[in-house]
Amino acid sequence: MGNTVILDNGASMIKVNTVDYEEPRVIPNAIIRGRTDRRNYVGDQVEQCTDFSSLYYRLPFERGFLTNWDVERTIWNRVFDNVLQTEPKESRLLITEPCFNLANIQEAYDQMIFEEYEFASCYRTIAPELCTFNDVALLFGDRPGSIPDCALIVDSGYSFTHIVPFFKGRPVSKAIRRINVGGKLLTNQLKEIVSFRYYDMMEETHIINQVKEECCYVSQDVYGDLDICKKPYQKNSIVQEYVLPDYINTYRGHVRPKQTRQAAMSRQQQDAEQILTMNNERFMIPEILMHPSDIGIQQAGLAEAITQSVNACEPEMHGLLYSNIVLVGGNTLFEGYCERITNDLQMMVPSEYDVRVAQPPSPTDYAWAGGQRFVALSSKSDLQKKFVQRREYLEYGSEICRRKFGTL
């Protein structure tokens, strides 16, 4: 058996590498077409792009499910042939899929992996389950290596946010909760607000996503921050000016230091820079995660959904779940995200429970790291039991995958 490829196949980003490496390669899970050069950039080729205005994205995922296999095949070809330079026939594959994945899509996964790429063996699971193979106790300052009986993974990614409780390493299916809010919705919402208030940027997904990542934060006091936003510019500690790239002199936007505003105005706006003023948008966009009803999504916010998930488990598990909450996914990178969830939970959870919320240093790579640890700590016989061999698939079809991998 050759190497083991760990592929965390996210709807926005692919985290992939062989198990021998310490960190994954992070690659856009998209084919991106440039406006000026009319070139298609597949996955990591987007690094060669010099003009990110009005990019056209072709995504394999739609509403959180892998539906466009032609696009995904092209991206995987690029990953296996050029990025990893690995031979699938001599490798085993550990791959993630979405929670509540549809049966026909699961069969398409198996067909693509075993028939198209001919991997020697495969294990397909959800990203939150891989997270539990990490040393979760270390995040809370507990004794390293101690494995908690219960853990609750909050995975807030591109398409959805999932709350997944685990008992002895297995997800509690009846208690999994999904919020239909992810990074894509937040970016689209910011595009609409900016286009309504300032410039028409409905086609500028890449730029607005950068603005979101650099300017937005999770407020600890929404009404207090809204009051600050009403103050004059010099007394407003929240407002920021984001300098948009022109793709001639600058290729990436940046937040302009506030004290330079008067100097910039006196120099004719520094050669007519295009400025995007970010005021209450900075915290009201991530606030959708906490209150989806603000934009008409009739679902619970993050803290409330966590309590619903815990309450759906057996009563004796509640205390352990509340004391082992791990935040992962791209939205975890918002400043103040962990603190806000902790504060909101402490107001909702009965006082006899100890609420502990932690996020790993690299929350977007945590599932990949868990997969690496799972392979490294498993014996050869354990891997043999977990992974489906290609000869088994050719004999029994996707039925053997359903039996070995299980379904939520």
C-alpha positions as CSV (number, residue, x, y, z in Angstrom):
1,M,0.0,0.0,0.0
2,G,1.3,3.4,-0.9
3,N,0.6,6.7,0.9
4,T,-2.6,7.8,2.5
5,V,-4.2,10.9,1.0
6,I,-6.4,13.0,3.4
7,L,-8.9,15.1,1.5
8,D,-11.2,17.4,3.5
9,N,-13.4,18.3,0.6
10,G,-15.1,21.5,1.7
11,A,-17.6,23.4,-0.5
12,S,-15.3,26.4,-0.6
13,M,-11.8,25.1,0.1
14,I,-10.1,21.7,-0.3
15,K,-7.7,20.8,2.5
16,V,-5.5,18.0,1.1
17,N,-2.2,16.4,1.6
18,T,-0.6,13.0,2.2
19,V,-0.4,11.8,5.8
20,D,3.4,12.4,5.9
21,Y,3.1,16.1,5.8
22,E,2.4,18.3,8.9
23,E,0.0,20.7,7.2
24,P,-2.5,20.4,4.3
25,R,-2.5,22.3,1.1
26,V,-5.4,24.7,1.0
27,I,-6.9,24.9,-2.5
28,P,-10.1,26.7,-3.8
29,N,-12.7,24.1,-4.7
30,A,-13.7,26.0,-7.8
31,I,-12.9,26.7,-11.4
32,I,-12.5,30.5,-11.7
33,R,-12.7,32.5,-14.9
34,G,-11.0,35.8,-15.2
35,R,-12.7,38.8,-16.8
36,T,-9.7,40.3,-18.5
37,D,-7.7,37.3,-19.6
38,R,-10.7,35.0,-20.2
39,R,-8.6,32.2,-18.6
40,N,-10.0,29.3,-16.5
41,Y,-8.1,28.9,-13.2
42,V,-8.5,25.4,-11.7
43,G,-8.0,25.2,-8.0
44,D,-4.6,26.4,-6.9
45,Q,-4.0,28.1,-10.3
46,V,-5.9,31.1,-9.1
47,E,-2.6,32.1,-7.4
48,Q,-1.5,33.1,-11.0
49,C,-4.4,35.5,-11.4
50,T,-3.6,39.2,-11.3
51,D,-7.1,40.8,-11.8
52,F,-9.7,39.6,-9.3
53,S,-12.5,41.9,-10.4
54,S,-15.7,40.3,-11.7
55,L,-14.5,36.7,-11.5
56,Y,-16.9,34.0,-12.6
57,Y,-17.0,31.0,-10.2
58,R,-18.0,27.4,-11.2
59,L,-18.5,25.5,-8.0
60,P,-19.0,21.7,-7.7
61,F,-21.2,22.2,-4.5
62,E,-24.7,23.6,-4.6
63,R,-26.5,24.3,-1.3
64,G,-23.9,22.2,0.5
65,F,-24.1,19.1,-1.6
66,L,-21.7,17.9,-4.4
67,T,-23.8,18.1,-7.5
68,N,-21.5,19.1,-10.4
69,W,-19.1,16.1,-10.8
70,D,-17.7,17.5,-14.1
71,V,-16.3,20.5,-12.2
72,E,-15.1,18.4,-9.2
73,R,-13.4,15.9,-11.5
74,T,-11.4,18.7,-13.1
75,I,-10.3,20.0,-9.7
76,W,-9.5,16.6,-8.4
77,N,-7.4,15.9,-11.5
78,R,-5.4,19.0,-10.8
79,V,-5.0,18.1,-7.1
80,F,-3.9,14.5,-7.6
81,D,-1.7,15.0,-10.8
82,N,-0.1,18.4,-10.1
83,V,-0.5,19.4,-6.5
84,L,0.1,16.0,-4.8
85,Q,1.7,14.2,-7.7
86,T,0.3,10.9,-6.3
87,E,-0.8,7.7,-7.9
88,P,-4.4,6.9,-6.7
89,K,-4.1,3.2,-7.6
90,E,-1.3,2.9,-5.0
91,S,-2.9,5.0,-2.3
92,R,-5.7,4.9,0.2
93,L,-8.1,7.9,0.5
94,L,-9.6,9.4,3.6
95,I,-12.3,11.9,2.4
96,T,-15.0,14.0,4.0
97,E,-18.6,14.5,2.9
98,P,-21.4,16.8,4.2
99,C,-23.6,15.9,7.1
100,F,-26.8,14.3,6.0
101,N,-25.4,13.6,2.6
102,L,-27.9,12.1,0.1
103,A,-27.7,8.4,-0.7
104,N,-27.4,8.9,-4.5
105,I,-24.6,11.5,-4.0
106,Q,-22.8,9.0,-1.7
107,E,-23.0,6.4,-4.4
108,A,-21.5,8.9,-6.8
109,Y,-18.6,9.5,-4.4
110,D,-17.9,5.8,-4.3
111,Q,-18.2,5.4,-8.0
112,M,-15.8,8.3,-8.7
113,I,-13.3,7.1,-6.1
114,F,-13.1,3.4,-7.0
115,E,-14.1,3.4,-10.7
116,E,-12.8,6.7,-12.0
117,Y,-9.6,7.1,-9.9
118,E,-9.2,3.5,-8.8
119,F,-8.0,4.2,-5.3
120,A,-6.8,1.1,-3.5
121,S,-9.1,1.8,-0.5
122,C,-11.3,4.6,0.9
123,Y,-12.9,5.8,4.1
124,R,-15.6,8.4,3.8
125,T,-16.8,10.3,6.8
126,I,-18.0,13.8,8.0
127,A,-15.5,16.5,8.9
128,P,-16.8,16.9,12.6
129,E,-16.0,13.2,13.2
130,L,-12.4,13.7,12.1
131,C,-12.2,16.6,14.5
132,T,-12.8,14.3,17.5
133,F,-9.6,12.3,16.7
134,N,-7.5,15.3,17.7
135,D,-6.4,15.9,21.3
136,V,-9.5,17.8,22.2
137,A,-8.5,17.8,25.9
138,L,-5.5,19.9,25.1
139,L,-7.7,22.8,23.9
140,F,-9.2,23.1,27.4
141,G,-6.0,22.7,29.3
142,D,-6.9,19.2,30.5
143,R,-4.4,16.3,30.7
144,P,-3.1,15.7,27.1
145,G,-4.3,12.5,25.6
146,S,-7.4,12.1,27.8
147,I,-10.3,11.5,25.5
148,P,-13.6,12.9,26.7
149,D,-16.6,10.6,26.4
150,C,-18.7,13.4,25.0
151,A,-17.8,16.3,22.7
152,L,-19.8,18.8,20.7
153,I,-18.4,20.1,17.4
154,V,-19.8,23.3,16.0
155,D,-18.7,23.4,12.3
156,S,-19.6,26.7,10.7
157,G,-18.4,26.6,7.1
158,Y,-19.3,27.8,3.6
159,S,-22.8,26.5,3.1
160,F,-24.1,25.5,6.5
161,T,-23.4,25.5,10.2
162,H,-23.7,22.1,11.8
163,I,-23.8,21.3,15.5
164,V,-22.8,17.6,16.0
165,P,-22.7,16.0,19.5
166,F,-20.5,12.9,19.9
167,F,-20.7,10.1,22.4
168,K,-17.7,7.7,22.6
169,G,-16.5,8.9,19.1
170,R,-19.8,8.4,17.3
171,P,-22.2,11.2,16.3
172,V,-25.6,11.3,18.0
173,S,-27.7,11.5,14.9
174,K,-31.0,12.5,16.5
175,A,-29.3,15.5,18.1
176,I,-27.5,17.0,15.1
177,R,-28.7,20.5,14.2
178,R,-28.2,22.5,11.0
179,I,-28.4,26.3,10.5
180,N,-28.7,27.4,6.9
181,V,-26.2,30.1,7.4
182,G,-22.6,29.9,6.2
183,G,-19.8,32.0,4.8
184,K,-21.4,32.2,1.3
185,L,-24.6,33.7,2.7
186,L,-22.7,36.2,4.8
187,T,-20.6,37.3,1.7
188,N,-23.8,37.6,-0.5
189,Q,-25.5,39.6,2.2
190,L,-22.6,42.0,2.5
191,K,-22.5,42.3,-1.3
192,E,-26.2,43.4,-1.3
193,I,-25.7,46.0,1.5
194,V,-22.6,47.5,-0.1
195,S,-24.2,47.6,-3.5
196,F,-27.3,49.4,-2.0
197,R,-25.3,51.9,0.1
198,Y,-22.1,52.6,-1.8
199,Y,-21.0,50.9,-5.1
200,D,-22.5,48.2,-7.3
201,M,-20.4,45.2,-6.3
202,M,-22.8,42.3,-7.0
203,E,-20.2,40.8,-9.3
204,E,-17.2,41.3,-7.0
205,T,-17.5,38.2,-4.8
206,H,-13.7,37.9,-4.4
207,I,-13.2,41.5,-3.2
208,I,-16.3,41.5,-0.9
209,N,-15.1,38.2,0.7
210,Q,-11.8,39.9,1.5
211,V,-13.6,42.8,3.0
212,K,-15.7,40.5,5.1
213,E,-12.6,38.6,6.4
214,E,-10.6,41.7,7.1
215,C,-13.2,44.1,8.6
216,C,-16.0,42.0,10.2
217,Y,-16.2,40.9,13.8
218,V,-18.7,39.4,16.2
219,S,-20.1,42.0,18.6
220,Q,-20.3,41.4,22.3
221,D,-22.9,44.2,22.7
222,V,-24.8,44.9,19.5
223,Y,-27.0,47.8,20.8
224,G,-23.9,49.5,22.3
225,D,-22.0,49.2,19.1
226,L,-25.0,50.5,17.1
227,D,-24.9,53.6,19.3
228,I,-21.2,54.1,18.6
229,C,-21.9,53.8,14.9
230,K,-24.2,56.9,15.1
231,K,-21.4,59.1,16.4
232,P,-19.4,61.6,14.2
233,Y,-16.5,60.1,12.4
234,Q,-13.7,61.1,14.8
235,K,-15.7,59.8,17.8
236,N,-16.7,56.6,16.0
237,S,-14.4,53.8,17.1
238,I,-16.0,51.2,14.9
239,V,-16.0,52.8,11.4
240,Q,-13.2,51.7,9.0
241,E,-12.2,52.8,5.5
242,Y,-11.4,49.9,3.2
243,V,-9.2,50.9,0.2
244,L,-10.4,48.9,-2.8
245,P,-7.7,47.4,-5.1
246,D,-7.4,48.9,-8.6
247,Y,-5.4,46.0,-10.1
248,I,-3.0,48.4,-11.7
249,N,-1.0,49.7,-8.7
250,T,-2.6,47.5,-5.9
251,Y,-3.7,43.9,-6.1
252,R,-5.3,43.6,-2.7
253,G,-7.4,46.0,-0.7
254,H,-6.5,47.1,2.8
255,V,-7.9,48.9,5.8
256,R,-6.7,52.5,5.9
257,P,-5.4,53.7,9.3
258,K,-8.0,56.1,10.6
259,Q,-5.5,58.9,11.5
260,T,-4.5,59.3,7.9
261,R,-8.0,60.3,6.7
262,Q,-7.4,64.1,6.8
263,A,-4.0,63.8,5.2
264,A,-5.5,61.6,2.4
265,M,-8.2,64.2,1.8
266,S,-5.7,67.0,1.5
267,R,-3.8,65.0,-1.1
268,Q,-6.8,64.8,-3.3
269,Q,-7.9,61.4,-1.8
270,Q,-4.5,59.9,-2.5
271,D,-4.9,59.8,-6.3
272,A,-8.6,59.1,-6.1
273,E,-8.5,55.9,-4.2
274,Q,-11.9,54.1,-4.1
275,I,-12.9,53.9,-0.4
276,L,-15.5,51.5,1.0
277,T,-16.8,52.8,4.4
278,M,-17.5,49.9,6.8
279,N,-19.6,51.0,9.8
280,N,-22.3,48.8,11.3
281,E,-21.8,46.3,8.5
282,R,-18.7,45.2,10.4
283,F,-20.7,43.4,13.1
284,M,-24.2,43.1,11.7
285,I,-23.1,40.7,9.0
286,P,-21.7,38.1,11.4
287,E,-24.7,38.8,13.7
288,I,-26.7,36.7,11.2
289,L,-25.1,33.6,12.6
290,M,-26.4,34.5,16.1
291,H,-29.9,35.6,14.8
292,P,-30.7,34.2,11.4
293,S,-34.3,35.6,11.8
294,D,-32.8,39.1,11.2
295,I,-32.9,38.3,7.5
296,G,-36.0,36.1,7.5
297,I,-34.4,32.7,8.1
298,Q,-36.7,31.2,10.7
299,Q,-34.1,29.2,12.6
300,A,-32.4,29.3,15.9
301,G,-29.1,31.2,16.3
302,L,-25.9,29.4,17.2
303,A,-26.2,29.4,21.0
304,E,-29.8,28.4,20.9
305,A,-29.1,25.6,18.4
306,I,-26.3,24.3,20.6
307,T,-28.7,24.1,23.6
308,Q,-31.3,22.4,21.4
309,S,-28.7,19.8,20.3
310,V,-27.6,19.1,23.8
311,N,-31.2,18.8,25.1
312,A,-31.9,16.2,22.4
313,C,-29.2,13.9,23.9
314,E,-29.6,11.8,27.1
315,P,-29.7,13.9,30.3
316,E,-26.5,12.3,31.7
317,M,-24.6,13.6,28.7
318,H,-25.5,17.3,29.1
319,G,-22.8,18.3,31.5
320,L,-20.0,16.7,29.4
321,L,-21.3,18.2,26.2
322,Y,-21.4,21.7,27.6
323,S,-17.9,21.4,28.9
324,N,-16.4,20.1,25.6
325,I,-17.6,22.5,22.9
326,V,-15.2,22.9,20.0
327,L,-15.6,25.6,17.3
328,V,-14.3,24.8,13.8
329,G,-14.8,26.1,10.3
330,G,-14.0,29.3,8.5
331,N,-16.5,31.5,10.3
332,T,-14.7,30.7,13.6
333,L,-12.0,33.2,12.4
334,F,-14.3,36.2,13.1
335,E,-12.9,38.2,16.0
336,G,-15.0,37.7,19.1
337,Y,-16.8,34.6,17.8
338,C,-15.8,32.3,20.6
339,E,-16.4,34.9,23.3
340,R,-19.9,35.7,22.1
341,I,-20.9,32.0,21.9
342,T,-19.5,31.5,25.4
343,N,-21.4,34.5,26.8
344,D,-24.7,33.6,25.1
345,L,-24.5,30.0,26.3
346,Q,-23.8,31.0,29.9
347,M,-27.1,33.0,29.9
348,M,-29.0,30.0,28.5
349,V,-27.5,27.0,30.2
350,P,-28.5,25.9,33.7
351,S,-26.0,27.2,36.3
352,E,-25.1,23.6,37.5
353,Y,-23.3,23.0,34.1
354,D,-19.8,24.3,33.4
355,V,-19.7,25.9,29.9
356,R,-16.3,25.5,28.2
357,V,-15.9,26.6,24.6
358,A,-12.6,26.4,22.7
359,Q,-11.4,26.9,19.2
360,P,-8.2,25.3,17.8
361,P,-5.3,27.5,16.6
362,S,-6.2,26.6,13.0
363,P,-10.0,25.9,12.9
364,T,-10.2,25.5,9.2
365,D,-7.5,22.7,9.2
366,Y,-8.7,20.9,12.3
367,A,-10.6,18.1,10.5
368,W,-7.6,17.4,8.2
369,A,-5.3,17.3,11.3
370,G,-7.8,14.9,13.0
371,G,-7.7,12.6,9.9
372,Q,-3.9,12.6,10.0
373,R,-3.9,11.7,13.7
374,F,-6.5,9.0,13.1
375,V,-4.3,7.3,10.4
376,A,-1.1,7.7,12.5
377,L,-2.5,6.2,15.7
378,S,-4.5,3.3,14.0
379,S,-3.0,-0.1,13.5
380,K,-2.9,-1.8,10.2
381,S,-5.8,-4.0,11.2
382,D,-7.9,-1.1,12.4
383,L,-7.4,0.7,9.1
384,Q,-8.3,-2.5,7.3
385,K,-11.6,-2.7,9.2
386,K,-12.5,1.0,8.6
387,F,-11.5,1.4,5.0
388,V,-13.3,-0.3,2.1
389,Q,-10.9,-2.0,-0.3
390,R,-11.4,-1.6,-4.0
391,R,-11.9,-5.4,-4.5
392,E,-14.7,-5.2,-1.9
393,Y,-16.3,-2.4,-3.8
394,L,-16.0,-4.2,-7.1
395,E,-17.7,-7.3,-5.5
396,Y,-20.4,-5.7,-3.4
397,G,-20.8,-2.1,-4.8
398,S,-21.9,0.8,-2.6
399,E,-23.6,-1.5,-0.2
400,I,-20.3,-2.4,1.4
401,C,-19.6,1.3,1.8
402,R,-23.0,1.9,3.5
403,R,-22.3,-1.0,5.9
404,K,-18.8,0.1,6.8
405,F,-19.2,3.9,6.9
406,G,-22.7,4.0,8.3
407,T,-25.2,6.8,7.6
408,L,-26.4,9.7,9.7
